[in-house]
Amino acid sequence: MYKHEYLRTLALNTHVWFLFHSMIGTVLITFALTELGFNASTLGLVLSAAGIGAVLGSTLLTRVRKRWGLGAGIAFSRLLYCPAVTHSLFTYNFIPPYYLQWNMS
């Protein structure tokens, strides 16, 4: 698989995406419970809403694939993922202020 030009690109892209998605998922749960004050029920509701969004996105993939092709659909979904996560992090002040990012000693 890694010797094929297109499959190698897709596999490496998926590896990088999964690495960062796993880190965000882990930190997001801790952040929601400690900083946002979510209880278990609220966190469960938010995560189930994300699951519903994933199912809706999967159903739209059929239409996107017919219109643009599978590769373009995957690339488009990855392009939409990055701004959504970045917006979420900046909206809730998850990223520390500039002076804390460099002086964390």
MMTF fields as JSON, N, C-alpha, C and O atoms, coordinates in Angstrom:
{
  "mmtfVersion": "1.0.0",
  "mmtfProducer": "UNKNOWN",
  "numBonds": 419,
  "numAtoms": 420,
  "numGroups": 105,
  "numChains": 1,
  "numModels": 1,
  "chainsPerModel": [1],
  "groupsPerChain": [105],
  "chainIdList": ["A"],
  "bondAtomList": [4, 2, 8, 6, 12, 10, 16, 14, 20, 18, 24, 22, 28, 26, 32, 30, 36, 34, 40, 38, 44, 42, 48, 46, 52, 50, 56, 54, 60, 58, 64, 62, 68, 66, 72, 70, 76, 74, 80, 78, 84, 82, 88, 86, 92, 90, 96, 94, 100, 98, 104, 102, 108, 106, 112, 110, 116, 114, 120, 118, 124, 122, 128, 126, 132, 130, 136, 134, 140, 138, 144, 142, 148, 146, 152, 150, 156, 154, 160, 158, 164, 162, 168, 166, 172, 170, 176, 174, 180, 178, 184, 182, 188, 186, 192, 190, 196, 194, 200, 198, 204, 202, 208, 206, 212, 210, 216, 214, 220, 218, 224, 222, 228, 226, 232, 230, 236, 234, 240, 238, 244, 242, 248, 246, 252, 250, 256, 254, 260, 258, 264, 262, 268, 266, 272, 270, 276, 274, 280, 278, 284, 282, 288, 286, 292, 290, 296, 294, 300, 298, 304, 302, 308, 306, 312, 310, 316, 314, 320, 318, 324, 322, 328, 326, 332, 330, 336, 334, 340, 338, 344, 342, 348, 346, 352, 350, 356, 354, 360, 358, 364, 362, 368, 366, 372, 370, 376, 374, 380, 378, 384, 382, 388, 386, 392, 390, 396, 394, 400, 398, 404, 402, 408, 406, 412, 410, 416, 414],
  "bondOrderList": [1, 1, 1, 1, 1, 1, 1, 1, 1, 1, 1, 1, 1, 1, 1, 1, 1, 1, 1, 1, 1, 1, 1, 1, 1, 1, 1, 1, 1, 1, 1, 1, 1, 1, 1, 1, 1, 1, 1, 1, 1, 1, 1, 1, 1, 1, 1, 1, 1, 1, 1, 1, 1, 1, 1, 1, 1, 1, 1, 1, 1, 1, 1, 1, 1, 1, 1, 1, 1, 1, 1, 1, 1, 1, 1, 1, 1, 1, 1, 1, 1, 1, 1, 1, 1, 1, 1, 1, 1, 1, 1, 1, 1, 1, 1, 1, 1, 1, 1, 1, 1, 1, 1, 1],
  "groupList": [{"groupName": "MET", "atomNameList": ["N", "CA", "C", "O"], "elementList": ["N", "C", "C", "O"], "formalChargeList": [0, 0, 0, 0], "bondAtomList": [1, 0, 2, 1, 3, 2], "bondOrderList": [1, 1, 2], "singleLetterCode": "M", "chemCompType": "L-PEPTIDE LINKING"}, {"groupName": "TYR", "atomNameList": ["N", "CA", "C", "O"], "elementList": ["N", "C", "C", "O"], "formalChargeList": [0, 0, 0, 0], "bondAtomList": [1, 0, 2, 1, 3, 2], "bondOrderList": [1, 1, 2], "singleLetterCode": "Y", "chemCompType": "L-PEPTIDE LINKING"}, {"groupName": "LYS", "atomNameList": ["N", "CA", "C", "O"], "elementList": ["N", "C", "C", "O"], "formalChargeList": [0, 0, 0, 0], "bondAtomList": [1, 0, 2, 1, 3, 2], "bondOrderList": [1, 1, 2], "singleLetterCode": "K", "chemCompType": "L-PEPTIDE LINKING"}, {"groupName": "HIS", "atomNameList": ["N", "CA", "C", "O"], "elementList": ["N", "C", "C", "O"], "formalChargeList": [0, 0, 0, 0], "bondAtomList": [1, 0, 2, 1, 3, 2], "bondOrderList": [1, 1, 2], "singleLetterCode": "H", "chemCompType": "L-PEPTIDE LINKING"}, {"groupName": "GLU", "atomNameList": ["N", "CA", "C", "O"], "elementList": ["N", "C", "C", "O"], "formalChargeList": [0, 0, 0, 0], "bondAtomList": [1, 0, 2, 1, 3, 2], "bondOrderList": [1, 1, 2], "singleLetterCode": "E", "chemCompType": "L-PEPTIDE LINKING"}, {"groupName": "LEU", "atomNameList": ["N", "CA", "C", "O"], "elementList": ["N", "C", "C", "O"], "formalChargeList": [0, 0, 0, 0], "bondAtomList": [1, 0, 2, 1, 3, 2], "bondOrderList": [1, 1, 2], "singleLetterCode": "L", "chemCompType": "L-PEPTIDE LINKING"}, {"groupName": "ARG", "atomNameList": ["N", "CA", "C", "O"], "elementList": ["N", "C", "C", "O"], "formalChargeList": [0, 0, 0, 0], "bondAtomList": [1, 0, 2, 1, 3, 2], "bondOrderList": [1, 1, 2], "singleLetterCode": "R", "chemCompType": "L-PEPTIDE LINKING"}, {"groupName": "THR", "atomNameList": ["N", "CA", "C", "O"], "elementList": ["N", "C", "C", "O"], "formalChargeList": [0, 0, 0, 0], "bondAtomList": [1, 0, 2, 1, 3, 2], "bondOrderList": [1, 1, 2], "singleLetterCode": "T", "chemCompType": "L-PEPTIDE LINKING"}, {"groupName": "ALA", "atomNameList": ["N", "CA", "C", "O"], "elementList": ["N", "C", "C", "O"], "formalChargeList": [0, 0, 0, 0], "bondAtomList": [1, 0, 2, 1, 3, 2], "bondOrderList": [1, 1, 2], "singleLetterCode": "A", "chemCompType": "L-PEPTIDE LINKING"}, {"groupName": "ASN", "atomNameList": ["N", "CA", "C", "O"], "elementList": ["N", "C", "C", "O"], "formalChargeList": [0, 0, 0, 0], "bondAtomList": [1, 0, 2, 1, 3, 2], "bondOrderList": [1, 1, 2], "singleLetterCode": "N", "chemCompType": "L-PEPTIDE LINKING"}, {"groupName": "VAL", "atomNameList": ["N", "CA", "C", "O"], "elementList": ["N", "C", "C", "O"], "formalChargeList": [0, 0, 0, 0], "bondAtomList": [1, 0, 2, 1, 3, 2], "bondOrderList": [1, 1, 2], "singleLetterCode": "V", "chemCompType": "L-PEPTIDE LINKING"}, {"groupName": "TRP", "atomNameList": ["N", "CA", "C", "O"], "elementList": ["N", "C", "C", "O"], "formalChargeList": [0, 0, 0, 0], "bondAtomList": [1, 0, 2, 1, 3, 2], "bondOrderList": [1, 1, 2], "singleLetterCode": "W", "chemCompType": "L-PEPTIDE LINKING"}, {"groupName": "PHE", "atomNameList": ["N", "CA", "C", "O"], "elementList": ["N", "C", "C", "O"], "formalChargeList": [0, 0, 0, 0], "bondAtomList": [1, 0, 2, 1, 3, 2], "bondOrderList": [1, 1, 2], "singleLetterCode": "F", "chemCompType": "L-PEPTIDE LINKING"}, {"groupName": "SER", "atomNameList": ["N", "CA", "C", "O"], "elementList": ["N", "C", "C", "O"], "formalChargeList": [0, 0, 0, 0], "bondAtomList": [1, 0, 2, 1, 3, 2], "bondOrderList": [1, 1, 2], "singleLetterCode": "S", "chemCompType": "L-PEPTIDE LINKING"}, {"groupName": "ILE", "atomNameList": ["N", "CA", "C", "O"], "elementList": ["N", "C", "C", "O"], "formalChargeList": [0, 0, 0, 0], "bondAtomList": [1, 0, 2, 1, 3, 2], "bondOrderList": [1, 1, 2], "singleLetterCode": "I", "chemCompType": "L-PEPTIDE LINKING"}, {"groupName": "GLY", "atomNameList": ["N", "CA", "C", "O"], "elementList": ["N", "C", "C", "O"], "formalChargeList": [0, 0, 0, 0], "bondAtomList": [1, 0, 2, 1, 3, 2], "bondOrderList": [1, 1, 2], "singleLetterCode": "G", "chemCompType": "PEPTIDE LINKING"}, {"groupName": "CYS", "atomNameList": ["N", "CA", "C", "O"], "elementList": ["N", "C", "C", "O"], "formalChargeList": [0, 0, 0, 0], "bondAtomList": [1, 0, 2, 1, 3, 2], "bondOrderList": [1, 1, 2], "singleLetterCode": "C", "chemCompType": "L-PEPTIDE LINKING"}, {"groupName": "PRO", "atomNameList": ["N", "CA", "C", "O"], "elementList": ["N", "C", "C", "O"], "formalChargeList": [0, 0, 0, 0], "bondAtomList": [1, 0, 2, 1, 3, 2], "bondOrderList": [1, 1, 2], "singleLetterCode": "P", "chemCompType": "L-PEPTIDE LINKING"}, {"groupName": "GLN", "atomNameList": ["N", "CA", "C", "O"], "elementList": ["N", "C", "C", "O"], "formalChargeList": [0, 0, 0, 0], "bondAtomList": [1, 0, 2, 1, 3, 2], "bondOrderList": [1, 1, 2], "singleLetterCode": "Q", "chemCompType": "L-PEPTIDE LINKING"}],
  "groupTypeList": [0, 1, 2, 3, 4, 1, 5, 6, 7, 5, 8, 5, 9, 7, 3, 10, 11, 12, 5, 12, 3, 13, 0, 14, 15, 7, 10, 5, 14, 7, 12, 8, 5, 7, 4, 5, 15, 12, 9, 8, 13, 7, 5, 15, 5, 10, 5, 13, 8, 8, 15, 14, 15, 8, 10, 5, 15, 13, 7, 5, 5, 7, 6, 10, 6, 2, 6, 11, 15, 5, 15, 8, 15, 14, 8, 12, 13, 6, 5, 5, 1, 16, 17, 8, 10, 7, 3, 13, 5, 12, 7, 1, 9, 12, 14, 17, 17, 1, 1, 5, 18, 11, 9, 0, 13],
  "groupIdList": [1, 2, 3, 4, 5, 6, 7, 8, 9, 10, 11, 12, 13, 14, 15, 16, 17, 18, 19, 20, 21, 22, 23, 24, 25, 26, 27, 28, 29, 30, 31, 32, 33, 34, 35, 36, 37, 38, 39, 40, 41, 42, 43, 44, 45, 46, 47, 48, 49, 50, 51, 52, 53, 54, 55, 56, 57, 58, 59, 60, 61, 62, 63, 64, 65, 66, 67, 68, 69, 70, 71, 72, 73, 74, 75, 76, 77, 78, 79, 80, 81, 82, 83, 84, 85, 86, 87, 88, 89, 90, 91, 92, 93, 94, 95, 96, 97, 98, 99, 100, 101, 102, 103, 104, 105],
  "secStructList": [7, 6, 6, 1, 2, 2, 2, 2, 2, 2, 2, 2, 2, 2, 2, 2, 2, 2, 2, 2, 2, 2, 2, 2, 2, 2, 2, 2, 2, 2, 2, 2, 2, 2, 6, 1, 7, 7, 7, 2, 2, 2, 2, 2, 2, 2, 2, 2, 2, 2, 2, 2, 2, 2, 2, 2, 2, 2, 2, 2, 2, 2, 2, 2, 2, 2, 2, 2, 7, 2, 2, 2, 2, 2, 2, 2, 2, 2, 2, 2, 2, 2, 2, 2, 2, 2, 2, 2, 2, 2, 2, 6, 6, 7, 1, 7, 7, 2, 2, 2, 2, 2, 7, 7, 7],
  "xCoordList": [0.82, 0.0, 0.874, 0.551, 1.95, 2.78, 3.613, 4.219, 3.648, 4.372, 3.483, 3.986, 2.167, 1.231, 1.16, 1.029, 1.246, 1.334, 0.142, 0.326, -1.066, -2.254, -2.591, -2.976, -2.449, -2.762, -1.775, -2.155, -0.51, 0.479, 0.098, 0.172, -0.31, -0.714, -1.919, -1.956, -2.904, -4.104, -3.772, -4.279, -2.933, -2.593, -1.824, -2.135, -0.839, -0.064, -0.931, -0.796, -1.819, -2.756, -3.647, -3.901, -4.113, -4.979, -4.212, -4.762, -2.972, -2.167, -1.994, -2.17, -1.652, -1.454, -2.758, -2.786, -3.859, -5.161, -5.539, -5.984, -5.364, -5.758, -4.936, -5.469, -3.655, -2.805, -3.324, -3.509, -3.557, -4.002, -5.452, -5.804, -6.294, -7.687, -7.751, -8.571, -6.91, -6.879, -6.419, -6.964, -5.42, -4.961, -6.045, -6.274, -6.706, -7.76, -8.913, -9.469, -9.275, -10.369, -10.076, -10.96, -8.855, -8.47, -8.478, -9.017, -7.893, -7.806, -9.175, -9.483, -9.982, -11.3, -12.197, -12.935, -12.142, -12.965, -12.518, -13.349, -11.218, -10.711, -11.07, -11.471, -10.932, -11.255, -12.74, -13.095, -13.605, -15.043, -15.429, -16.284, -14.815, -15.168, -14.597, -15.276, -13.356, -12.728, -12.958, -13.317, -12.761, -12.836, -14.252, -14.663, -14.99, -16.345, -17.375, -18.511, -16.992, -17.878, -18.974, -20.011, -18.763, -19.755, -19.821, -18.797, -21.013, -21.122, -21.177, -21.115, -21.291, -21.256, -22.42, -22.253, -23.591, -24.751, -24.575, -24.887, -24.076, -23.871, -22.812, -22.976, -21.731, -20.691, -21.228, -20.91, -22.035, -22.647, -23.57, -23.612, -24.309, -25.198, -24.399, -24.755, -23.319, -22.477, -21.832, -21.812, -21.312, -20.68, -21.688, -21.362, -22.918, -23.929, -24.354, -24.664, -24.37, -24.654, -23.558, -23.839, -22.317, -21.217, -21.381, -21.069, -21.866, -22.121, -23.214, -23.118, -24.251, -25.326, -24.776, -25.13, -23.91, -23.278, -22.422, -22.359, -21.768, -20.955, -21.828, -21.464, -22.976, -23.888, -24.436, -24.525, -24.801, -25.281, -24.195, -24.469, -22.972, -21.862, -21.627, -21.305, -21.785, -21.617, -22.695, -22.425, -23.903, -24.966, -24.744, -25.115, -24.146, -23.853, -22.681, -22.54, -21.848, -20.694, -21.112, -20.407, -22.238, -22.701, -22.95, -22.559, -23.592, -23.852, -22.558, -22.374, -21.671, -20.395, -19.573, -18.954, -19.561, -18.79, -19.321, -18.541, -20.638, -21.209, -20.898, -20.719, -20.837, -20.623, -19.152, -18.808, -18.268, -16.864, -15.883, -14.724, -16.328, -15.419, -15.019, -15.139, -14.549, -14.23, -13.032, -13.076, -11.966, -10.772, -11.039, -10.577, -11.786, -12.12, -13.023, -12.918, -13.905, -14.775, -13.987, -14.264, -13.009, -12.169, -11.341, -11.245, -10.746, -9.936, -10.786, -10.343, -11.995, -12.882, -13.264, -13.31, -13.539, -13.899, -12.72, -12.912, -11.514, -10.342, -10.112, -9.692, -10.387, -10.238, -11.259, -10.959, -12.45, -13.474, -13.179, -13.559, -12.512, -12.232, -11.282, -11.5, -10.249, -9.234, -9.807, -9.567, -10.552, -11.109, -12.118, -12.225, -12.85, -13.834, -13.144, -13.575, -12.091, -11.37, -10.669, -10.695, -10.045, -9.363, -10.348, -10.051, -11.504, -12.535, -12.968, -13.143, -13.139, -13.545, -12.496, -12.835, -11.234, -10.171, -10.081, -9.912, -10.19, -10.094, -11.369, -11.306, -12.513, -13.765, -13.787, -14.258, -13.287, -13.339, -12.036, -11.808, -11.18, -9.904, -9.089, -8.448, -9.122, -8.408, -6.903, -6.126, -6.494, -5.084, -4.639, -5.273, -3.575, -3.157, -2.727, -2.372, -2.758, -2.327, -0.895, -0.134, -0.55, 0.758, 1.906, 2.875, 1.804, 2.93, 3.098, 4.183, 2.052, 2.189, 2.735, 3.331, 2.543, 3.004, 4.524, 5.069, 5.204, 6.669, 7.348, 8.525, 6.661, 7.275, 6.646, 6.17, 6.64, 5.998, 6.995, 6.854, 7.99, 8.999, 8.629, 9.371],
  "yCoordList": [-1.182, 0.0, 1.26, 2.227, 1.265, 2.458, 2.676, 3.734, 1.692, 1.868, 2.471, 2.957, 2.446, 3.033, 4.537, 4.992, 5.3, 6.759, 7.369, 8.169, 7.0, 7.617, 7.045, 7.782, 5.728, 5.108, 5.546, 5.699, 5.749, 6.231, 7.615, 7.882, 8.492, 9.839, 9.793, 10.49, 8.979, 8.864, 8.259, 8.719, 7.241, 6.586, 7.536, 7.635, 8.224, 9.154, 10.308, 10.752, 10.792, 11.846, 11.358, 12.092, 10.145, 9.582, 9.377, 9.612, 8.952, 8.776, 10.099, 10.164, 11.145, 12.46, 12.978, 13.504, 12.828, 13.292, 12.553, 13.171, 11.23, 10.447, 10.814, 10.857, 11.075, 11.465, 12.741, 12.788, 13.771, 15.037, 14.986, 15.647, 14.216, 14.076, 13.381, 13.748, 12.395, 11.701, 12.63, 12.602, 13.447, 14.392, 15.405, 15.707, 15.926, 16.917, 16.281, 16.893, 15.06, 14.388, 14.166, 14.326, 13.801, 13.579, 14.879, 14.932, 15.901, 17.176, 17.848, 18.52, 17.667, 18.304, 17.8, 18.583, 16.54, 15.993, 16.557, 16.962, 16.584, 17.168, 18.64, 19.113, 19.361, 20.783, 21.012, 21.911, 20.208, 20.377, 20.106, 20.8, 19.114, 18.775, 19.763, 20.122, 20.21, 21.06, 22.547, 23.265, 23.022, 24.455, 24.94, 26.005, 24.155, 24.566, 24.144, 24.618, 23.268, 22.852, 21.88, 21.797, 21.151, 20.174, 19.038, 18.632, 18.526, 17.283, 16.13, 16.357, 14.919, 13.754, 13.767, 13.379, 14.207, 14.229, 15.238, 14.945, 16.423, 17.447, 17.005, 17.187, 16.426, 15.938, 14.834, 14.795, 13.943, 12.888, 13.44, 12.922, 14.49, 15.117, 15.759, 15.634, 16.446, 17.088, 16.04, 16.205, 14.977, 13.94, 13.193, 12.783, 13.012, 12.36, 13.272, 12.79, 14.589, 15.522, 15.45, 15.531, 15.298, 15.139, 13.84, 13.791, 12.796, 11.535, 11.668, 11.094, 12.422, 12.666, 13.445, 13.166, 14.421, 15.161, 14.262, 14.456, 13.287, 12.349, 11.485, 11.208, 11.06, 10.263, 11.1, 10.617, 12.353, 13.223, 13.475, 13.487, 13.673, 13.854, 12.617, 12.728, 11.443, 10.201, 10.045, 9.538, 10.474, 10.384, 11.388, 11.127, 12.528, 13.5, 13.065, 13.543, 12.171, 11.725, 11.078, 11.209, 10.39, 9.765, 10.824, 10.647, 11.908, 12.983, 13.674, 13.988, 13.907, 14.563, 13.68, 14.171, 12.384, 11.455, 11.404, 11.344, 11.428, 11.415, 12.704, 12.693, 13.803, 15.091, 15.375, 15.802, 15.143, 15.534, 14.366, 14.541, 13.194, 12.054, 11.797, 12.677, 10.599, 10.201, 10.965, 11.434, 11.095, 11.781, 13.23, 13.717, 13.925, 15.323, 15.431, 16.386, 14.456, 14.472, 14.31, 14.988, 13.419, 13.227, 14.477, 14.939, 15.02, 16.232, 17.392, 18.155, 17.529, 18.608, 18.456, 19.444, 17.228, 17.02, 17.33, 17.881, 16.985, 17.306, 18.816, 19.349, 19.495, 20.954, 21.632, 22.664, 21.075, 21.653, 21.367, 22.147, 20.268, 19.864, 20.84, 21.207, 21.253, 22.127, 23.466, 23.845, 24.206, 25.47, 25.277, 26.126, 24.176, 23.935, 23.739, 24.302, 22.952, 22.723, 23.996, 24.333, 24.701, 25.953, 26.966, 27.646, 27.069, 27.989, 27.603, 28.467, 26.311, 25.857, 26.197, 26.63, 26.005, 26.275, 27.759, 28.123, 28.62, 30.055, 30.611, 31.583, 30.014, 30.498, 30.343, 31.234, 29.234, 28.977, 29.339, 28.905, 30.128, 30.539, 29.344, 29.396, 28.282, 27.07, 27.254, 26.694, 28.029, 28.29, 29.372, 30.426, 29.154, 30.156, 31.46, 31.461, 32.553, 33.825, 33.749, 32.852, 34.695, 34.692, 34.654, 33.92, 35.429, 35.477, 34.18, 33.918, 33.355, 32.059, 30.986, 30.014, 31.145, 30.128, 30.038, 28.958, 31.129, 31.11, 31.126, 30.779, 31.508, 31.636, 30.642, 31.048, 29.383, 28.394, 27.716, 26.528, 28.437, 27.844, 27.997, 27.552],
  "zCoordList": [0.0, 0.0, 0.0, -0.69, 0.745, 0.819, -0.44, -0.603, -1.324, -2.584, -3.662, -4.675, -3.458, -4.426, -4.195, -3.059, -5.271, -5.158, -4.417, -3.5, -4.806, -4.21, -2.85, -1.942, -2.699, -1.404, -0.33, 0.83, -0.701, 0.257, 0.772, 1.972, -0.142, 0.253, 1.172, 2.186, 0.827, 1.656, 3.014, 4.037, 3.034, 4.3, 5.217, 6.404, 4.687, 5.514, 6.0, 7.14, 5.142, 5.539, 6.671, 7.627, 6.567, 7.602, 8.904, 9.98, 8.832, 10.044, 10.782, 11.999, 10.048, 10.668, 11.243, 12.355, 10.473, 10.96, 12.239, 13.206, 12.247, 13.409, 14.639, 15.748, 14.458, 15.572, 16.228, 17.444, 15.425, 15.983, 16.451, 17.428, 15.776, 16.211, 17.564, 18.406, 17.785, 19.068, 20.185, 21.288, 19.896, 20.92, 21.254, 22.425, 20.24, 20.479, 21.24, 22.152, 20.874, 21.562, 23.038, 23.88, 23.351, 24.743, 25.54, 26.646, 24.988, 25.688, 25.769, 26.753, 24.748, 24.719, 25.849, 26.446, 26.141, 27.226, 28.567, 29.38, 28.801, 30.041, 30.14, 31.204, 29.05, 29.009, 29.289, 30.051, 28.681, 28.888, 30.338, 30.889, 30.957, 32.335, 33.342, 34.303, 33.137, 34.152, 33.915, 34.848, 32.697, 32.43, 32.125, 32.587, 31.349, 30.991, 32.028, 32.004, 32.925, 33.998, 33.568, 34.226, 32.486, 32.046, 33.05, 33.6, 33.291, 34.052, 33.054, 31.846, 33.535, 32.645, 31.658, 30.502, 32.101, 31.209, 30.08, 28.925, 30.414, 29.392, 28.398, 27.192, 28.894, 28.005, 27.101, 25.913, 27.655, 26.854, 25.784, 24.668, 26.117, 25.134, 24.008, 22.836, 24.367, 23.346, 22.447, 21.227, 23.023, 22.218, 21.353, 20.239, 21.856, 21.021, 19.87, 18.781, 20.105, 19.011, 17.958, 16.763, 18.39, 17.44, 16.654, 15.465, 17.309, 16.616, 15.577, 14.492, 15.902, 14.936, 13.739, 12.594, 14.012, 12.929, 12.048, 10.834, 12.652, 11.868, 10.966, 9.823, 11.479, 10.659, 9.5, 8.371, 9.778, 8.708, 7.667, 6.467, 8.127, 7.193, 6.343, 5.16, 6.934, 6.174, 5.111, 4.023, 5.417, 4.407, 3.282, 2.137, 3.595, 2.546, 1.67, 0.544, 2.171, 1.403, 0.082, -0.918, 0.069, -1.162, -2.237, -3.391, -1.858, -2.825, -3.253, -4.429, -2.298, -2.619, -3.54, -4.484, -3.274, -4.106, -5.535, -6.486, -5.689, -7.034, -7.791, -9.008, -7.063, -7.721, -8.001, -9.103, -7.011, -7.137, -7.16, -7.535, -6.767, -6.677, -5.23, -4.377, -4.966, -3.598, -3.04, -1.902, -3.821, -3.343, -2.99, -1.958, -3.844, -3.57, -2.342, -1.573, -2.161, -0.977, 0.311, 1.301, 0.303, 1.488, 1.752, 2.889, 0.697, 0.862, 1.369, 2.227, 0.849, 1.275, 2.737, 3.47, 3.172, 4.58, 5.502, 6.586, 5.084, 5.889, 5.944, 6.971, 4.839, 4.823, 5.727, 6.326, 5.835, 6.715, 8.184, 9.058, 8.455, 9.835, 10.528, 11.683, 9.837, 10.445, 10.904, 12.05, 10.076, 10.564, 11.7, 12.584, 11.676, 12.734, 14.083, 15.089, 14.105, 15.359, 15.809, 16.993, 14.882, 15.225, 15.789, 16.771, 15.179, 15.672, 17.081, 17.94, 17.314, 18.644, 19.692, 20.793, 19.36, 20.325, 20.65, 21.814, 19.645, 19.901, 20.539, 21.292, 20.251, 20.813, 22.324, 23.03, 22.823, 24.258, 24.966, 26.095, 24.317, 24.896, 25.378, 26.428, 24.605, 24.971, 24.816, 25.589, 23.831, 23.607, 24.578, 24.636, 25.341, 26.325, 25.65, 24.471, 26.385, 25.81, 25.295, 25.658, 24.454, 23.801, 24.807, 24.614, 25.862, 26.806, 27.578, 28.099, 27.669, 28.351, 27.427, 27.893, 26.132, 25.205, 25.169, 24.941, 25.385, 25.298, 26.665, 26.759, 27.703, 29.028, 30.018, 31.079, 29.688, 30.545, 31.466, 31.755, 31.928, 32.803, 34.256, 35.132]
}
